[in-house]
Amino acid sequence: MGNYLIKALAYKEQVRVFLVNAPNALNEAIKRHDVWPSAASCLGKIMTMGLFLGANLKGDEAVTVKYNAEGPIGSIVVDANANGDVRGYVQSNHINFVNNDGGLNEAMTLGNAGFLDVIKDLHLKDFFTSSVEATGNIANDFTKYYVESEQTPTLISLGTLIDVNNLAIINGGILIQLLPNATEEAINYIESKYDILKKMSSLLQSSSLEEILSMIFEDGEIVGRLDIKFSCPCNKDRFKEGLLTLSKKDLEEMINDNKPIETICHYCGEKYEFSVEELKEILKQKGSK
Ligand SMILES: [Zn+2]
């Protein structure tokens, strides 16, 4: 079950609905970055939001979400694209706040006063960047983002469940947006479903995305589907390009240390080693430029 996203139109095509459940992508991030439970729950929710934003893009457009509410977890960074690829990491991975009832405490993990930045790469001259306050309530903060930056009234409900083995059983949610032709009636209808929508974790556990859609809307019509996977396009060449941007002096110092250097991809944790010979080669290339 899970690991895909559906796009649908509903309520006489006055409403756009995205639904996703993709625990595998979160589990890949948990494993790669050794993320502890309450931090994993927060990362999962930002990944879900990244997937919603990505699903609205076209071709090879991409989006980066940076969420930092100044709490112990620091920044949460997620990249996603229109093909269902997602990757992400947290600044501090070994964070776990648990309530007395055993539930994970996201508010303490996240903090309550910072910024949510959404950076879209639409292959135009500049990136499209917009920023709203991050208050530690991820769904509310993104609702504000959609209203303020995309002028789209949006309802978001997110659900993540991390089990005792620190693995995600579910990770996903629903995004409901009013299209420009939406009537007052549509708004009232969605509000009347709010009690169902709030229980996203149990809904995602018990029902498929298609079932959830039909629980909320009688006329939900699926118009798109994406398979979701954790995917990072990094490779050694990209890190070589990075080394090429260093000064000759820095490269010479590395070579004089006479030890290989290791570079790490923040997004996926993959390590790439450069031998002293390779560093000399990079210095030579730089010299010939
Ligand atoms: Zn990577």
Residues whose N, C-alpha, C, O or C-beta is under 5 A from the ligand:
A	BS01	ZN	C232 C234 C265 Y267 C268 E270
